[in-house]
Structure formats: structure tokens, C-alpha cells
Amino acid sequence: MAVPVSLPRRKSIEPAEDYGFFGPDSVTWRVWSYPTSLTVGFQRAVVVEELDPFLVASVDATRAIWDRPRTRYDRTLRYFALVAFGDSRSTAKAADVLVKVHSKAVGTEPLSGRRYDANDPDSQLWIHLTAWHSILYAYERYGPGKLSAEDEERYWRECAVAAELQTCDPADVPRTREGVRAYFERMRPRLVGSQVAKDTMNHLLRAEVMLPPLPAVLRPAAKLIAFALRKATLATMPRWMREMSGLRQSRVLDALVRPLARITFAAAHLSRRAELLMLGFLSPSTVSVVAPVLLGVPPKRPETRTPAQARERYGYAEPAKAHLELRARQAERALSGHRPSDQGIRESEPILGSTT
């Protein structure tokens, strides 16, 4: 059975309460609203992340990317879209409930025997920087090109603002390209191409598992698009990372992919509705977040807030200090061999989308 993708018309879109944390003049909106971001950029981020043994242990324990890859992808993409484009109330609420969702992801990493915790600040910083770097890198490689020095400085300042929605310390976010490179160099000795990581990365590069059921006549085209997306994403990964993860692709193919991808994304960017259609196939729940931005629907209040202002206004704690009792209970259950509560998962469904 095919899942229809219906796109909202501009006049039917419900305006957001406000511009959230960035707004139309931000570099974040410019970069993240280009069609490279929530396709190649996002796929690159979720693939590269798996080289962290603590993160992949958490992912593997839930089995969600294997049992329900489409809903897992949809919910994750919606959250990142909320951070970039969502109004301050919705995004602050999503950030708060995500701490609860992550509270059940506690366990023992099998290679080192050390404890992992999805709310750990170091793990959150790795996820955050991998996402923001991948989105920018895809924009530079397959989009309009490199930002000016001034705009790139603004981009990383805005990245630090978004980090306030995570349990990591925003002060740990580099503010320059050189700082970001130094961070990944520091992380490199900690990354592991285990068999679990390799299997997970290869699975996440198969975009067809994220697509809805399609009529037989459309399946060949869908497979072709998924194949092209895989090749374009692989071409953005450094050689050492591909070797570590067992993902191989020739330099010739890397070179061929770039102009084709640039043309494809530039053509898609000519039509905002075409961009939304592409997004609707990949992540239906994200369309409502991105549509007001792409179609130019102004919010009810044309203003931005900081995450701290949003927390104060709507009554949420800083993520690092949020739900400490729940997190302790969940960790105790997980580490004693009992299944943690699904409390956060249930609460997240109206905000991040269904888990089924």
C-alpha cells in the first residue's frame, strides 16, 4: 500500500508562535533550508555518529533503527528541524522531553565495559557537532559553496546557541572551522569501526528503508534515488573514516557525484514545494516544521528568543539538570537488568511523532 504525501498550501499553514532561536536573517536558516541539509547532510550525520562506541551501543540496544527505521528517522529529523526552525515553545518542550527519552538509554558498552548514557554531555556534544558540521559540509560540497569567514563565524555561534538545548556545555562548542577540525581530531582515537558500527552505518546509508511503501511502478525510481543519496553521502566522508567503517567508494565516483548532486539540489531549490515533496517522502512529520519557513509564512510574533529565555518563559530546567530523579531511576533499572520505563517515549509522541 502506498503512503500518500500531501503538501500543505501556504494559506492553510498554521503560523508558528515566533521565529524560535534563529530567524530568517540567520545563517542557520540559510544553510539548513537548502535541500542538501535534511538529505545528504542529515544522513551523513547519523552515519558518522555510529563510530562512537558508546553511541552505537545505545543505538544497538534499542534496535529501533532495525525494527522501525522509518519512524526512528522521522522522529530524529523532526527534532533537528525543530531546533533550527521551530518556535521557541515547541522546541523547548521537545528538548525537555528528549532528556526523558534518552534516560532509558543507559547500559554497558561491550568493548570497554564502561557505562554509556545517552544524556552524557560528551555523547551529546558528539551528536550535536557531527550534525551541524555535516549539514554545513553538505551545503558547501553540493550547494552554493563555502560561507564567507564572517558567516561561518556566525554559523558556529548559532551552533553554540543550539547546544543549549542539549545536556552538553555550550562553552565546549568550537566557534571556528579550525576549532571544529581540532575537535574531530581529538575524537578520532576514540572512534571504533566495530562490526556493530559497520553494520549500523551500512544500514543507515540505505535510504530506501526510510521511505514509505510505494507502488511497484515507483520502486525502481526510489531505489535509484536511494543509491544516489548513498553515493553522495559516502563522497563527503574522509578516507580514514570509510576505511574504519568498511565503506568503500572510488575517487572517480566521488568526483562524478559532485556535479550531478549540485545540479540536482540546485534544481530542487528552484521550487519550495518540490523541496517539501522530497522532505515529505523522507520525513512526513518534519514537513509541518519546515513548511512555514520554506513557504514564507510569518509567525504570530516576528521575534526570536534564546533557549534560556524560552526555558524561563515555559518552565523548563536546563537539560543537564532536568529530570535527575527519573534519570537515576532509569539508570538503576537498566544497570540491574530490568527494562527502563517508556515514560519519555510515550510523552514524546505528540511532539516528535509516533514510534509505530
Helices and strands as residue ranges (DSSP letters): G 10-12, H 27-32, I 37-41, H 42-48, G 49-51, H 53-62, H 64-67, H 69-85, H 88-102, E 106-108, E 115-117, H 121-142, H 149-163, G 170-172, H 177-187, G 188-190, H 195-204, G 207-210, G 216-218, H 219-234, H 239-245, H 251-269, H 272-282, G 284-286, H 287-294, H 307-314, G 319-321, H 324-335, H 343-352
